[in-house]
Amino acid sequence: MLFVLVDKPTANIQQAWFIPSFDFDRLANHLAGGTKRRITASTKPGSNDQWRPYRLMFSELSDRILSVLDDLEQST
């Protein structure tokens, strides 16, 4: 799952949360009888919320995606 924080005036992506779907399902708040999920993640540098391990600066996102793809390729 990919969540992004977009600066509205410039349309620049500042931060992203790249969360494996298994972790998202396990950690996200379950709403509406379990059919909807929601995260509340902090953008503060010192934050230690449960989504912190998945938070990236936009400039780090492409390397992280490529790393996950490499791991998937090696596991097959």
Secondary structure in CASP SS format (residue, H / E / C, confidence):
PFRMAT SS
TARGET T0000
AUTHOR 0000-0000-0000
METHOD secondary structure of the structure
MODEL  1
M C 1.00
L E 1.00
F E 1.00
V E 1.00
L E 1.00
V E 1.00
D E 1.00
K C 1.00
P C 1.00
T C 1.00
A C 1.00
N E 1.00
I E 1.00
Q E 1.00
Q E 1.00
A E 1.00
W E 1.00
F E 1.00
I C 1.00
P C 1.00
S H 1.00
F H 1.00
D H 1.00
F H 1.00
D H 1.00
R H 1.00
L H 1.00
A C 1.00
N E 1.00
H E 1.00
L E 1.00
A H 1.00
G H 1.00
G H 1.00
T C 1.00
K E 1.00
R E 1.00
R E 1.00
I C 1.00
T C 1.00
A C 1.00
S C 1.00
T C 1.00
K C 1.00
P C 1.00
G C 1.00
S C 1.00
N C 1.00
D C 1.00
Q C 1.00
W C 1.00
R H 1.00
P H 1.00
Y H 1.00
R E 1.00
L E 1.00
M E 1.00
F H 1.00
S H 1.00
E H 1.00
L H 1.00
S H 1.00
D H 1.00
R H 1.00
I H 1.00
L H 1.00
S H 1.00
V H 1.00
L H 1.00
D H 1.00
D H 1.00
L H 1.00
E H 1.00
Q H 1.00
S C 1.00
T C 1.00
END
